[in-house]
């Protein structure tokens, strides 16, 4: 009887509010737990399949046989050994210079002038009494030659001045076109880098997604710490952000045997000598100095004088005697009391000396910029060399681990193996990042060369970067 009362008491408590929640939880767990276990088993199998497919993919990409290829220099889109100006524009500049020279040579200094007179003094009683000196009207023609204003004076200097101005116009267009070419070249390098980086990032993101799924499975199944999961999520987010900045869609990389490219060194001494000879900014400065020098030669006191020999023909209409005519010859001259030509020459000379001094400043600026680019290229080359060594070491390590996995030597960890592949991919990303920076610096150096390709001064230094081992 006592036992029956105790059982009733327990039943009442279970039905009561105190035990309802607990009973409901037991019922839910009883029905749901088999479903969870089945899902975990299914997820476990899927994860193993994904890991195996990733291993097969990466082993085929890393250890596939590739044809032996020598390392190549960066590809240049343009032929920098030729002029960049449109041939039609260049032809128009030449034609304009030629016409200007012809117009200058056509300046003969000859001048024909004429005058007509009608005398109004007949009815005013102030006319001369002499019939020979009295006339009704006069027609006068004069041929004058101001040879000091003709093309014979300072002819050579003026021709040189026209030609230099045409060359300055051409060089200005060359500089503009060169900047446009360099920008296109850097954009080409950017697209090339984006395609290589996108192919690597997509593989690493797939690996991180697999690690993320596996880590979530372990967290939900074994209640392990989420610290490693957070690290994976952070790394995945960084990789996805990098991929999102690439504007186009590119395919996944087809080989991970060896990166394209290698370490490139520059013949800096020979390159600097050619830069000083062929830089367009220095060439512009030289042309400006030459132009001021020619203008200084053609600016003189004689250009302000007017010494003009002349022939004059006059015809007179006379009222009382026969009409008459006469021919005069003489020299007309105008001599300015004060002339500013001397001061103008001093101004031109000062400008010429200023441009001459500016050339040294330009050389100094070019030297500083070029040496900064040299240092950046050297820094990138060191980064490339280091990443190449790490890629080779990681490749050997992955090969050793792969053989050990196949022989069941040591601990086999799926996630560690994926992380090894990701470390290998990170080395590739760093390699291409250094190479992109190096190639952009090389393109910047091309901006200082005209009529020569920067590739003529580049040497592939690392002989080990050739094909496959």
Secondary structure, DSSP 8 states (H G I E B T S, - for coil): -HHHHHHHHHHHHHHSHHHHHHHHHHHHHHHHHHHHHHHHHHHHHHHHHHHHHHHHHHHHHHH------B------SS-TTS--S-HHHHHHHHHHHHHHHHHHHT---EEEEEEEEE---GGGT-S-S-TTT--SEEEEEEEEEEGGGSTTTTHHHHHHHHHHHHHHHHHHHHHHHHHHHHHHHHHHHHHHHHHHHHHHHHHHHHHHHHHHHHHHHHHHHH---SHHHHHHHHHHHHHHHHHHTS-S-----S--SS-S---EEE-HHHHHHHHHHH-HHHHHHHHHHHHHHHHHHH-SGGGG-EEEEEEEEEEEE-SSS--EEEEEEEEEEE--SS-SHHHHHHHHHHHHHHHHHHHHHHHHHHHHHHHHHHHHHHHHHHHHHHHHHHHHHHHHHHHHHHHHHHTT-S---HHHHHHHHHHHHHHHHHHHHHHHHHHHHHHHHHTT-SSS-GGGGEEE--TT-BS--
